[in-house]
Amino acid sequence: NKGEIIPRNNTGCTLKTADFFNSHSVFSLNEADRVLAPAGGRSGTVERLKYHLKAGRLKLVARGVYAVVPPGVPVKGFQPDPFLVATAVRPDGVFSYHSALELLGVAHSAWTRYTLYVEKRRRPLRLNSTDIRFLEHPGPLRTEPCRKLGLRKVEYRGKLLQTTGPERTLIEGFRRLTEVGGLQELVNSASGF
């Protein structure tokens, strides 16, 4: 019917901003626009997010990517989760190398470099002392059917993230040891498989 408001989040109702923030600690503008479905459309979403940025409830992490700042934490010192940031920036990404070891639960040590394969490479994203690198899939695996070879979905903080599986992570790690933290890190981590 003419004049009828139809929410765009496919649930039949709009979601309150606070509820959205509670369930999405890191999100993209596209995701917020799709789920919040404000009366003003995309410009209404942008205005709502600008309000929360000024209030210190949100932090702009990258163009079109926001992180919810926990209460009592200063915006300037807040470090959002790099896995969730990378997923918000490139939802189609596949975590690889040391990031895959971490998601698979076998990483021997913590690292401040996160890597994921994406269809089209983009420049790295720097979050304080953390780097997120977006790499092209390895040459032989760039075609659509091969790209999915040896992948797993892993639940991480309420989201399903795609990562290379144990076998592919091990093979690619030996191929590029600097991306997994060196031979010792790879061997120690692989013993967890």
N, C-alpha and C positions, 0 to 999 in steps of 0.2 A: 504494500500500500504506500501511496505517496506520503512522505513525511514521517514514515516509520523509521525508528533508529534500529539499525541492525549491527550489533557488536561484531568486530572482526576477529575475535580470538577463538572462534569455533566452539565455544562452550555455551553460548546462549546468554552470557552475562558478562558485564565488564568486571575487571579485577581492581580492587582498591590498590593504590600506590604502595601503602605500607605492606600489604600482603604480597605484592609483587616483589618488593625489596627483601622480604623475609625468605622468599623461595628462590631468589635469583641474586646471589652475592656478586656476580659479575655478569653483565649482559650487554648486548649491542642495542643501538638505537632501533634497528629493524625489529628486534625481538620485543622491545618495550612498546613500539608502535603497534605491533600485531596483537600483543596481549592486553595492554591497557585500554585500547580502543577509545580514546577521549573524543568528546563531541567535536573538537576542533581539528580532528584528523592528525596528520603528522606534525603540523605546526603546534597543535595542542600538546602533543607528547614532548616536543622540544622545549616548549615553555615550562612544562611541568618539571622536566629534568633540570633546566636552568635554575629554577627555584630551589631545588634540592641541592644543586651544586653550590649555590650561594649560601645556603643554610649549613653547609658542611656535612650533609648526609650522604653525598655522593662525591666521588673523585673521578675526574676524566683521566682515563688511563691511556687511551689512544683515540684517534679520530673516530667518533661513533661508538666507543666502548667505555662503559662506566663500571665502577666498583662501588658497592655499598660500604660506607665507612661505619664500623661498629660504634655504638654509643660510647662516649668518653675517650675515644681515640682521636688524636689530632690528624687532620687530613694530610698535612705535610709529611708526617712520619709513617703514614699507613702504607703497607706493602700488600697489595692484593695477591691472591693465589695465582702463580704464573701458569699453572695448567688451565685454570678457568679463564684467564685472560687470553691465552693462546687459542682456546676453543671459541671464545667470543669473537676474536679477530678473524679466525678461519675455521668455521664449523666443520668444513670438509677435511680438515687436517688429520694426519696420522702421526702420532708421536713415535719418535725413533731414537736410536742410540741410547744414551744414558737416561733420557726421559722414559724410554720404554722399559729399561731396567727398573726404574723407580715405580712405574705404574704396575709392573708385573710383580712387585714386592721383593725383588732380589738385589737391588742396588746395595753395594757394599758401603758407599759413602754418599753424603749429600753433595749436590753440585749446584752451581748458580747459572748454568747454561741449559736452556731447554730447547729441544729441536723437534720440529715436526715437518713431515713431507706435505707439500701442498701442490696443487696443479700448476700454479704459476708462482715462481719465487718472488718474494718481496723483501724489502730491507728489514734488518733486525729491529726488534723493539727492545728498548732499554727501560727497565723498571728498577730504579735505584741501583743496586749492585747485581741485578739479575738481567741476563740477556735471553731473549726468545728469538730463535733463528728459524726462518721459514725456508726450507730447502726443497728443490725439485726432487721428485722421485728418481731413484737411480736409473740410468739409461735403459737397461733391459726391461725395467718395470714401468715404463711410462705409458704403455698402451692400457686402455681401460680394463680388460680382463686380467692382465698381469699385475696391475696396481693393487688388487685385493689379495694377492697371494701372501699367505702367511700372516694375516692380520687377526687381531682379537679385539673384542669390545670389553672394556673394563669399567666397572662402576667406580666412580670417584666423586665423593661429596654430592651424591644425588644425581649425577650426570653420567651418561654412558660415553666414554671417550674411546676413540679408536687408536690402537697402538700396534706396532709390529709384535708378533708372537715370539716366544722363546727362540725358536730355530732361526727365524729371519733376523732377529736382533743379534744373535750370536754370530751369524755369518757376516752381516753388515758391520758388526763391531770389529771383527778381525780385519775387514777390508779397510776400515777407517778408525784406527785405534785412538786417534786424538779426540774423536767424537764421543768415546765412551770413558775417557779418563785414563787411557793407557792399558797396556796388556795386563798388569797386575789387577787393576780394578775390574776388567772384563772377566778374568779367570775367577777371581774371588766372588764376583756377582753370579757368574754362570754356575758356580757350585750350588747355588740356591735353586737351580732348575731341577 
